[in-house]
Amino acid sequence: MTLPCGTCDRCLAGITANCRTVRKAGHEAWDFDWQLSGGYAQHVLLPRGMAIAIVADALTDALAAPAACATATVMAVVERAPRMAGRRVVVVGAGMLGLTAVAAAAAAGAASVTAVDPAADRRELAGQFGATDVQPTMPDTGPFDVLLEFSGSSGALQEGLRTLDVQGVAVLAGAVLPGAPVALEPEAVVRRHLSVAGVHNYEPRHLTAALGFLEETRERFPWQDLVGEPLPLESIGSLLTEPPGTKPRYAIAAP
Ligand SMILES: [Zn+2]
């Protein structure tokens, strides 16, 4: 969750995720003025102005834990790709965010949901989260109406943009580090009425939506399989260097 200033031009425009002095819980350096900013600690300091959301009793810790990161970000992505019902959706990258996006597309009533990931175990998980087709690389089985990008792979995005049909929408969220440029054919954008959007961070309403989505779909999708059994805080070092398996997320239980 972000901590916006609340007074800059972006905050006043309602784009607090891109506040000019934005800070993020769990993302700040220890030698900063917000030391207990979250993550790998028994306590978190919530400064004034930080949005919070109340977790329903029906949601277990394992289900709720990814809400403030993966699930809320996907809710923000989905908001930029309206009208998924009845449309052909392709999700590139089937990690925690991609799997959540697959579930969101399926729950929204997409006509088809194709998940693309080179890892076989992730493709298998994607099937459990509502994917109607899984592929190791971008397939030529398109066209697609909606492309949701979580891999950060310029190559996959390049191929994906070519598969978009008329009125196609691509929402990019995976490229959080500099990557190779992608060629965009202006004529294709014009003639096919394409839209390309990007999402980074999210607004408080997306966290609320994330918890609601997890609660609504907790019987339909095996969310609990995405988070490992909680380990003690003392295990954090080995957990970071040698994850004990291939779960998309691991959990730490504070004593
Ligand atoms: Zn601000």
Residues whose N, C-alpha, C, O or C-beta is under 5 A from the ligand:
A	BS01	ZN	P4 C5 G6 T7 C8 C11 C19 R20 T21
